[in-house]
Amino acid sequence: MNQPEYDDNIYRIADELHIPERRIMDFSVPVNPLGVSKKVKAEMRKHLKYLHRYPDSDTKRIRKRLGQFHAVDPETILCGNGSTEIIYLTAKALSPQKVLVPAPTCSVYERACRMSGDAKVVRYGLKREQNFDLDPDEFIRAIAGKLPNAPSFPDAKGKQVEMNQSSEPFDMAFLCNPNNPTGRFLEKQAVRKIADAARDIRCYLVVDEAHIDFNPGNSMTEAVADNPYLFVLRSMSYSYGLAGIRFGYAVSPIQCIARLRDDKMPWMVNSLAQRAALAALKDKAYRKESMKVIQREKAYLEKSFRKLGIAFSPSDANFYLIQTAAASETCRRLRGRGILVRDFTDFAGLDSSYMGISVKSHRENTVLIRELAGILTQGG
């Protein structure tokens, strides 16, 4: 089944608590707290009268604008119903046999590859004592199948699981930058080093940049011109607040994009999504205000975490991986109060002491901190 990245959601909780969905505070998904920009709303309203027309299956207009935005050839861009759809499409079109994914990272990669066929997925464990930072040189050795010092990671029950040893190179690897759910970021030079090595090994490297808008100058989109094994994925769900409209895209060499087009469904992106994406890209004031608000609220959350004695990994995104003695129980209690955070009890590479929190509006953030303080310091 094509499950979403976040299995819990506001609709399920609203139904269980018998309250309207709008009353749920959703800290599980890092969507821009400003919501949809006014310019995007106006553009969508303007085009409602054209919904009787089929959308442009080739997404020519938005690909041209994206090409200008990233300074790449529009023919190297494929648009989809969110970047998640393109992840599944990439796994299907390329049919990898051996896939390397970090742990912890976005669970969609592993799920998509297992659904695509007989792919063997190996998890590359990131070390918690190093803030789950990825070592580029070690990751390159892993891609090449040289794993003499393979890291390990705890499973859901806390048992140490050694990474499978391998003598053959991988034919696909995933890299989320910044990484979800850790928020840790790799500089462009390090990612390029991995991409160059993957090209030499002939391993497709899928770099997921769904949360890179805090570090836009570090995107790898322009590097695809020199690397026939590089896929860069982008999403407009998070920093642009368009999670409900579903728009994402891949940037890759023309020959790779052609393989994806051969396997894609027609009309992957509806008309309103294409128009919303166009308007969002033009709205520089919205992007500037978003970064200002999120940076301010990150400072507030970090100060609050320290005051409450909550351990957290420094984040280059608009979400945090935090650790407490009873995170799973805390998630459960917050859930009962209409506050949804991410519970990582069954998440590869983490355990029940971790939880995920996204940056929301100041009002929502203050409510979350107040509830956390009550649960952690007074037993709820």
TORDREN-406388 format. One record per residue (C-alpha): residue in three letters; x, y, z negated. Coordinates in nm, 4 decimals. Each point is the difference from the previous one (the first is absolute). Layout:
(pt Ala,(X,Y,Z))
...
END
This chain:
(pt Met,(0.0000,0.0000,0.0000))
(pt Asn,(0.1254,0.3490,0.0852))
(pt Gln,(0.0107,0.1358,-0.3528))
(pt Pro,(0.0888,0.3593,-0.0864))
(pt Glu,(0.3189,0.0924,-0.1801))
(pt Tyr,(-0.1986,0.0957,-0.3115))
(pt Asp,(-0.2376,-0.2827,-0.0837))
(pt Asp,(-0.1795,0.1965,-0.2708))
(pt Asn,(-0.1951,0.3080,0.1039))
(pt Ile,(-0.2366,0.2722,-0.1127))
(pt Tyr,(-0.3012,-0.1702,0.1573))
(pt Arg,(0.0384,-0.3152,-0.2055))
(pt Ile,(0.0571,0.1904,-0.3236))
(pt Ala,(-0.2913,0.2355,0.0612))
(pt Asp,(-0.2240,-0.3012,0.0517))
(pt Glu,(0.1253,-0.1705,-0.3158))
(pt Leu,(-0.0292,0.3123,-0.2157))
(pt His,(-0.3302,0.1090,0.1599))
(pt Ile,(0.1272,0.3492,0.0717))
(pt Pro,(0.0325,0.2009,0.3252))
(pt Glu,(0.3198,-0.0503,0.1989))
(pt Arg,(0.0807,0.3698,-0.0242))
(pt Arg,(0.0468,-0.0375,-0.3755))
(pt Ile,(0.2835,-0.2507,0.0395))
(pt Met,(0.3474,0.1471,-0.0355))
(pt Asp,(0.2152,-0.1978,0.2391))
(pt Phe,(0.3692,0.0106,-0.0932))
(pt Ser,(0.0706,-0.3238,0.1881))
(pt Val,(0.0347,0.1601,0.3442))
(pt Pro,(0.2391,0.2963,0.0583))
(pt Val,(-0.2333,0.2154,0.2077))
(pt Asn,(0.0565,0.3760,0.0081))
(pt Pro,(-0.1881,0.1552,-0.2972))
(pt Leu,(-0.0997,0.2966,0.2194))
(pt Gly,(-0.2229,-0.2295,0.2039))
(pt Val,(-0.0700,0.0637,0.3677))
(pt Ser,(0.1085,0.3409,0.1315))
(pt Lys,(-0.2658,0.2510,0.1035))
(pt Lys,(0.1385,0.0104,0.3527))
(pt Val,(-0.0378,-0.3754,0.0378))
(pt Lys,(-0.3587,0.0126,-0.1251))
(pt Ala,(-0.0841,0.2799,0.2406))
(pt Glu,(0.1551,-0.1862,0.2939))
(pt Met,(-0.1957,-0.3161,-0.0799))
(pt Arg,(-0.3293,0.1890,-0.0326))
(pt Lys,(0.0629,0.1608,0.3376))
(pt His,(0.0315,-0.3375,0.1704))
(pt Leu,(-0.2921,-0.1811,-0.1633))
(pt Lys,(-0.2136,0.0741,0.3054))
(pt Tyr,(0.2369,-0.2063,0.2173))
(pt Leu,(-0.0325,-0.3255,-0.1950))
(pt His,(-0.2054,-0.1522,0.2814))
(pt Arg,(0.3234,-0.0210,0.2006))
(pt Tyr,(0.2539,-0.2788,-0.0308))
(pt Pro,(0.3301,0.1162,-0.1501))
(pt Asp,(0.3163,0.0273,0.2085))
(pt Ser,(0.1420,-0.3511,-0.0269))
(pt Asp,(0.3408,0.1305,0.1080))
(pt Thr,(-0.0020,0.2750,-0.2691))
(pt Lys,(0.1843,0.2193,0.2499))
(pt Arg,(-0.0673,0.3398,-0.1589))
(pt Ile,(0.1045,-0.0933,-0.3535))
(pt Arg,(0.3047,-0.1940,0.1231))
(pt Lys,(0.1152,0.3085,0.1891))
(pt Arg,(-0.0351,0.2111,-0.3161))
(pt Leu,(0.1795,-0.2629,-0.2102))
(pt Gly,(0.2773,-0.0101,0.2582))
(pt Gln,(0.0468,0.3750,-0.0419))
(pt Phe,(-0.0217,-0.0283,-0.3788))
(pt His,(0.2739,-0.2653,-0.0182))
(pt Ala,(0.1939,0.1062,0.3123))
(pt Val,(-0.0444,-0.3430,0.1608))
(pt Asp,(-0.1452,-0.1330,0.3247))
(pt Pro,(-0.3809,-0.0457,-0.0388))
(pt Glu,(0.0376,-0.3340,0.1803))
(pt Thr,(0.1917,-0.1280,-0.3033))
(pt Ile,(-0.3074,0.0520,-0.2211))
(pt Leu,(-0.2884,-0.2381,-0.0667))
(pt Cys,(-0.2953,0.1218,-0.2070))
(pt Gly,(-0.2167,-0.2265,-0.2116))
(pt Asn,(-0.2763,-0.0262,-0.2562))
(pt Gly,(0.2435,0.0841,-0.2781))
(pt Ser,(0.3600,-0.1223,-0.0183))
(pt Thr,(-0.1211,-0.3203,-0.1671))
(pt Glu,(-0.1634,-0.1110,0.3233))
(pt Ile,(0.3268,0.0597,0.1828))
(pt Ile,(0.1889,-0.2123,-0.2548))
(pt Tyr,(-0.2304,-0.2931,0.0776))
(pt Leu,(0.0248,0.0716,0.3718))
(pt Thr,(0.3819,0.0093,-0.0139))
(pt Ala,(0.0168,-0.3345,-0.1784))
(pt Lys,(-0.2385,-0.1527,0.2526))
(pt Ala,(0.1683,0.1421,0.3109))
(pt Leu,(0.3576,-0.0817,-0.1008))
(pt Ser,(-0.0777,-0.3347,-0.1706))
(pt Pro,(0.3058,-0.0039,-0.2288))
(pt Gln,(0.1235,-0.3323,-0.1360))
(pt Lys,(0.2014,0.1290,-0.2954))
(pt Val,(-0.0936,0.3208,-0.1772))
(pt Leu,(0.1803,0.1824,-0.2805))
(pt Val,(-0.1967,0.2260,-0.2352))
(pt Pro,(0.1199,0.1758,-0.3153))
(pt Ala,(-0.1719,-0.0746,-0.3290))
(pt Pro,(-0.1699,0.1992,-0.1301))
(pt Thr,(-0.1403,0.1707,0.3073))
(pt Cys,(-0.3260,0.0394,0.1906))
(pt Ser,(-0.1733,-0.3396,0.0032))
(pt Val,(-0.1512,0.0534,0.3458))
(pt Tyr,(0.3270,-0.0933,0.1749))
(pt Glu,(0.0102,-0.3505,-0.1378))
(pt Arg,(-0.3721,-0.0492,0.0475))
(pt Ala,(0.0118,0.1117,0.3638))
(pt Cys,(0.2941,-0.2246,0.0858))
(pt Arg,(-0.1543,-0.3054,-0.1625))
(pt Met,(-0.3207,0.0595,0.1951))
(pt Ser,(0.1858,0.0385,0.3297))
(pt Gly,(0.1108,-0.3633,0.0172))
(pt Asp,(0.2699,-0.2161,-0.1494))
(pt Ala,(0.2278,0.2786,-0.1198))
(pt Lys,(0.2209,-0.0807,-0.2972))
(pt Val,(-0.0017,0.3010,-0.2310))
(pt Val,(0.2904,0.0443,-0.2423))
(pt Arg,(-0.0101,0.2563,-0.2777))
(pt Tyr,(0.3094,0.2062,-0.0687))
(pt Gly,(-0.0123,0.0817,-0.3718))
(pt Leu,(0.0689,0.3581,-0.1080))
(pt Lys,(0.1582,0.0376,-0.3441))
(pt Arg,(-0.2005,0.1733,-0.2694))
(pt Glu,(0.3156,0.1024,-0.1872))
(pt Gln,(0.0897,0.2046,0.3089))
(pt Asn,(-0.3437,0.1679,0.0245))
(pt Phe,(-0.0838,-0.2427,0.2831))
(pt Asp,(0.2370,0.1858,0.2324))
(pt Leu,(0.0946,-0.1863,0.3164))
(pt Asp,(0.3714,-0.0511,0.0726))
(pt Pro,(0.0422,0.0562,0.3780))
(pt Asp,(0.3113,-0.2175,0.0367))
(pt Glu,(-0.1534,-0.2855,-0.1949))
(pt Phe,(-0.3223,0.0251,0.1978))
(pt Ile,(0.1970,-0.0149,0.3247))
(pt Arg,(0.1738,-0.3172,-0.1200))
(pt Ala,(-0.3418,-0.1407,-0.0861))
(pt Ile,(-0.1318,0.0744,0.3508))
(pt Ala,(0.3034,-0.1779,0.1434))
(pt Gly,(-0.0758,-0.3073,-0.2121))
(pt Lys,(0.3029,0.0455,-0.2252))
(pt Leu,(-0.1371,-0.0143,-0.3509))
(pt Pro,(0.2742,-0.1196,-0.2358))
(pt Asn,(-0.1143,0.2417,-0.2718))
(pt Ala,(-0.3720,-0.0053,0.0674))
(pt Pro,(-0.1908,0.1990,-0.2630))
(pt Ser,(-0.2917,-0.1559,-0.1811))
(pt Phe,(-0.3313,0.1322,-0.1235))
(pt Pro,(-0.2585,-0.1076,-0.2578))
(pt Asp,(-0.3243,-0.1511,0.1186))
(pt Ala,(-0.3396,0.0790,-0.1504))
(pt Lys,(0.0789,-0.2213,-0.3011))
(pt Gly,(0.3382,0.1600,-0.0642))
(pt Lys,(0.1992,-0.2934,0.1363))
(pt Gln,(0.3177,0.0823,0.1888))
(pt Val,(-0.0328,-0.1126,0.3611))
(pt Glu,(0.3170,-0.0224,0.2038))
(pt Met,(-0.0188,0.1348,0.3537))
(pt Asn,(0.0202,-0.2731,0.2609))
(pt Gln,(0.3471,-0.0483,0.1417))
(pt Ser,(0.0334,0.0297,0.3767))
(pt Ser,(0.2676,-0.0532,0.2617))
(pt Glu,(-0.1941,0.1327,0.3003))
(pt Pro,(-0.0745,0.3690,0.0601))
(pt Phe,(-0.3516,0.1322,-0.0376))
(pt Asp,(-0.1900,0.1133,0.3073))
(pt Met,(-0.2105,0.2591,-0.1863))
(pt Ala,(0.0467,0.2069,-0.3141))
(pt Phe,(-0.2145,0.2626,-0.1700))
(pt Leu,(0.1136,0.3134,-0.1766))
(pt Cys,(-0.2424,0.2386,-0.1707))
(pt Asn,(0.1479,0.3478,-0.0473))
(pt Pro,(-0.0842,0.1388,-0.2509))
(pt Asn,(-0.0764,-0.3422,-0.1370))
(pt Asn,(-0.3521,-0.0806,-0.1128))
(pt Pro,(-0.0526,-0.0515,-0.2945))
(pt Thr,(0.3334,0.1169,-0.1454))
(pt Gly,(0.0174,0.3426,0.1663))
(pt Arg,(0.3734,-0.0495,0.0564))
(pt Phe,(0.1537,0.1542,0.3097))
(pt Leu,(0.2887,-0.0870,0.2322))
(pt Glu,(0.1878,0.2820,0.1696))
(pt Lys,(-0.0151,0.0102,0.3782))
(pt Gln,(0.3657,-0.0957,0.0361))
(pt Ala,(-0.0582,-0.3210,-0.1957))
(pt Val,(-0.3124,-0.0916,0.1996))
(pt Arg,(0.1823,0.0670,0.3266))
(pt Lys,(0.2812,-0.2295,-0.1145))
(pt Ile,(-0.2520,-0.2777,-0.0626))
(pt Ala,(-0.1739,0.0672,0.3335))
(pt Asp,(0.3290,-0.0113,0.1929))
(pt Ala,(0.0940,-0.3268,-0.1660))
(pt Ala,(-0.3441,-0.1475,0.0713))
(pt Arg,(0.0417,0.0945,0.3663))
(pt Asp,(0.3363,-0.1800,0.0136))
(pt Ile,(-0.1528,-0.3051,-0.1694))
(pt Arg,(-0.3018,0.0222,0.2347))
(pt Cys,(-0.2399,0.0255,-0.2880))
(pt Tyr,(-0.3079,0.2209,0.0298))
(pt Leu,(0.0038,0.2559,-0.2814))
(pt Val,(-0.3367,0.1472,-0.0936))
(pt Val,(0.0472,0.3224,-0.1970))
(pt Asp,(-0.3238,0.1024,-0.1678))
(pt Glu,(0.0011,0.3766,-0.0589))
(pt Ala,(-0.3563,0.0307,-0.1268))
(pt His,(0.1196,0.2123,-0.2952))
(pt Ile,(0.2956,0.1861,0.1524))
(pt Asp,(-0.1612,0.3430,0.0243))
(pt Phe,(0.1880,0.1094,-0.3131))
(pt Asn,(0.3211,-0.0601,0.1968))
(pt Pro,(-0.1034,0.0730,0.3623))
(pt Gly,(0.3545,0.0711,0.1146))
(pt Asn,(0.0968,-0.3567,-0.0857))
(pt Ser,(-0.2417,-0.1656,0.2414))
(pt Met,(0.1410,-0.2570,0.2418))
(pt Thr,(-0.2408,0.0827,0.2830))
(pt Glu,(0.2646,0.1505,0.2262))
(pt Ala,(0.2283,-0.3024,-0.0469))
(pt Val,(-0.2259,-0.2330,0.2005))
(pt Ala,(0.1424,0.1361,0.3267))
(pt Asp,(0.3311,-0.1763,-0.0710))
(pt Asn,(-0.1313,-0.3135,-0.1666))
(pt Pro,(-0.2170,-0.2579,0.1826))
(pt Tyr,(-0.0574,-0.1868,-0.3282))
(pt Leu,(-0.1352,0.2908,-0.2070))
(pt Phe,(-0.3639,0.0672,-0.0891))
(pt Val,(-0.0925,0.3069,-0.2049))
(pt Leu,(-0.3490,0.0103,-0.1495))
(pt Arg,(-0.1783,0.3161,-0.1109))
(pt Ser,(-0.3324,0.0596,-0.1742))
(pt Met,(-0.2278,0.3011,-0.0410))
(pt Ser,(-0.1978,-0.1602,-0.2819))
(pt Tyr,(0.2026,0.1351,-0.2892))
(pt Ser,(0.1617,0.3420,0.0421))
(pt Tyr,(-0.2784,0.1166,0.2338))
(pt Gly,(-0.2835,-0.1458,-0.2084))
(pt Leu,(-0.1447,-0.1955,0.2949))
(pt Ala,(-0.0255,-0.3459,-0.1579))
(pt Gly,(-0.3680,-0.0291,0.0900))
(pt Ile,(0.0413,0.0940,0.3660))
(pt Arg,(0.2818,-0.2567,0.0626))
(pt Phe,(0.2825,0.1299,0.2152))
(pt Gly,(0.3560,-0.1262,0.0237))
(pt Tyr,(0.2582,-0.0550,0.2690))
(pt Ala,(0.3213,-0.1768,0.0960))
(pt Val,(0.3032,0.1514,0.1681))
(pt Ser,(0.2194,-0.2514,0.1820))
(pt Pro,(0.1791,-0.0455,0.3340))
(pt Ile,(-0.2332,-0.0149,0.3009))
(pt Gln,(0.0603,-0.3710,0.0598))
(pt Cys,(-0.0975,-0.0793,-0.3598))
(pt Ile,(-0.3085,0.2220,0.0115))
(pt Ala,(-0.0991,-0.1778,0.3235))
(pt Arg,(-0.0017,-0.3340,-0.1833))
(pt Leu,(-0.2290,0.1424,-0.2666))
(pt Arg,(-0.2324,0.1521,0.2614))
(pt Asp,(-0.0376,-0.3395,0.1652))
(pt Asp,(-0.1419,-0.1425,-0.3243))
(pt Lys,(-0.1975,0.2954,-0.1331))
(pt Met,(-0.3760,0.0255,-0.0083))
(pt Pro,(-0.1625,0.2720,0.2165))
(pt Trp,(-0.1068,0.3240,-0.1673))
(pt Met,(0.2137,-0.0475,-0.3088))
(pt Val,(-0.0478,0.3657,-0.0990))
(pt Asn,(-0.3432,0.1637,-0.0009))
(pt Ser,(-0.0642,0.3472,0.1405))
(pt Leu,(-0.0311,0.1807,-0.3327))
(pt Ala,(0.3232,-0.1541,-0.1292))
(pt Gln,(0.1865,0.1230,0.3054))
(pt Arg,(-0.1390,0.3509,-0.0405))
(pt Ala,(0.0676,-0.0008,-0.3758))
(pt Ala,(0.3616,-0.1011,0.0564))
(pt Leu,(0.0487,0.2774,0.2550))
(pt Ala,(-0.1379,0.2637,-0.2353))
(pt Ala,(0.1994,-0.1304,-0.2955))
(pt Leu,(0.3298,0.0213,0.1865))
(pt Lys,(-0.0674,0.3662,0.0806))
(pt Asp,(-0.0845,0.0948,-0.3599))
(pt Lys,(0.3369,0.1147,-0.1358))
(pt Ala,(-0.1562,0.1972,-0.2855))
(pt Tyr,(-0.1718,-0.3139,-0.1305))
(pt Arg,(0.3277,-0.1958,0.0027))
(pt Lys,(0.1808,0.2793,-0.1820))
(pt Glu,(-0.2693,0.0321,-0.2674))
(pt Ser,(-0.0122,-0.3788,-0.0415))
(pt Met,(0.3708,-0.0246,-0.0756))
(pt Lys,(-0.0262,0.2879,-0.2473))
(pt Val,(-0.2907,-0.1563,-0.1908))
(pt Ile,(0.1455,-0.3493,-0.0062))
(pt Gln,(0.3424,0.1141,-0.1189))
(pt Arg,(-0.1650,0.1970,-0.2811))
(pt Glu,(-0.2135,-0.2953,-0.1054))
(pt Lys,(0.2965,-0.2404,0.0190))
(pt Ala,(0.1827,0.2224,-0.2482))
(pt Tyr,(-0.3038,-0.0079,-0.2300))
(pt Leu,(-0.0329,-0.3787,0.0181))
(pt Glu,(0.3704,-0.0629,-0.0586))
(pt Lys,(-0.0009,0.2272,-0.3043))
(pt Ser,(-0.3077,-0.1806,-0.1316))
(pt Phe,(0.1525,-0.3451,0.0612))
(pt Arg,(0.3064,0.0971,-0.2022))
(pt Lys,(-0.2136,0.1359,-0.2823))
(pt Leu,(-0.1974,-0.3256,-0.0156))
(pt Gly,(0.3136,-0.2128,0.0206))
(pt Ile,(-0.0986,-0.1497,0.3341))
(pt Ala,(0.2904,-0.1233,0.2111))
(pt Phe,(-0.0210,0.0946,0.3685))
(pt Ser,(0.2140,-0.0224,0.3097))
(pt Pro,(0.0958,0.3361,0.1545))
(pt Ser,(-0.2211,0.0311,0.3066))
(pt Asp,(0.0506,0.1642,0.3389))
(pt Ala,(-0.3688,-0.0427,0.0809))
(pt Asn,(-0.3311,0.1019,-0.1548))
(pt Phe,(-0.0333,-0.3110,-0.2156))
(pt Tyr,(0.1819,-0.1595,-0.2924))
(pt Leu,(0.0893,-0.3481,-0.1154))
(pt Ile,(-0.0233,0.0132,-0.3793))
(pt Gln,(0.0662,-0.2607,-0.2668))
(pt Thr,(-0.1602,-0.0524,-0.3403))
(pt Ala,(-0.0207,-0.2903,-0.2409))
(pt Ala,(-0.3602,-0.0801,0.0932))
(pt Ala,(-0.0521,0.1478,0.3458))
(pt Ser,(-0.2510,-0.2607,0.1110))
(pt Glu,(-0.2186,0.0591,-0.3049))
(pt Thr,(0.0329,0.3756,0.0510))
(pt Cys,(-0.1168,-0.0405,0.3610))
(pt Arg,(-0.2999,-0.1968,-0.1209))
(pt Arg,(-0.0981,0.2622,-0.2572))
(pt Leu,(0.0397,0.2865,0.2445))
(pt Arg,(-0.2097,-0.1909,0.2496))
(pt Gly,(-0.2809,-0.0231,-0.2519))
(pt Arg,(0.0075,0.3766,-0.0278))
(pt Gly,(-0.0278,0.0541,0.3743))
(pt Ile,(0.3718,0.0582,0.0603))
(pt Leu,(0.1653,-0.2252,0.2572))
(pt Val,(0.3766,-0.0548,-0.0087))
(pt Arg,(0.2068,-0.2790,0.1563))
(pt Asp,(0.0497,-0.3173,-0.2017))
(pt Phe,(0.3123,-0.1874,0.1131))
(pt Thr,(-0.0536,-0.3211,-0.1985))
(pt Asp,(-0.0022,-0.2172,0.3140))
(pt Phe,(0.2256,0.2191,0.2143))
(pt Ala,(0.3181,-0.1595,0.1392))
(pt Gly,(0.3072,0.1399,-0.1735))
(pt Leu,(-0.1918,0.1563,-0.2925))
(pt Asp,(-0.1865,-0.1231,-0.3064))
(pt Ser,(-0.2809,0.1002,-0.2365))
(pt Ser,(0.2094,0.2733,-0.1650))
(pt Tyr,(-0.0247,0.2187,0.3118))
(pt Met,(-0.2752,0.2222,0.1302))
(pt Gly,(-0.0274,0.2492,0.2856))
(pt Ile,(-0.1267,0.3568,-0.0267))
(pt Ser,(-0.0487,0.2487,0.2832))
(pt Val,(0.0153,0.3770,-0.0264))
(pt Lys,(-0.3460,0.1563,0.0008))
(pt Ser,(-0.1475,0.3422,-0.0806))
(pt His,(0.0962,0.1673,-0.3276))
(pt Arg,(-0.3439,-0.0648,-0.1443))
(pt Glu,(0.0213,-0.3690,0.0801))
(pt Asn,(0.3592,-0.0243,-0.1175))
(pt Thr,(-0.0830,0.1558,-0.3374))
(pt Val,(-0.2884,-0.2446,-0.0454))
(pt Leu,(0.2294,-0.2931,0.0801))
(pt Ile,(0.2684,0.1166,-0.2443))
(pt Arg,(-0.2591,0.0538,-0.2723))
(pt Glu,(-0.1398,-0.3502,0.0491))
(pt Leu,(0.3463,-0.1528,0.0125))
(pt Ala,(0.0938,0.1759,-0.3219))
(pt Gly,(-0.3098,-0.1381,-0.1691))
(pt Ile,(0.0683,-0.3552,0.1168))
(pt Leu,(0.3740,-0.0027,-0.0678))
(pt Thr,(0.0191,0.1927,-0.3263))
(pt Gln,(-0.3313,-0.0798,-0.1648))
(pt Gly,(-0.0773,-0.3430,0.1412))
(pt Gly,(-0.2766,0.1342,0.2237))
END
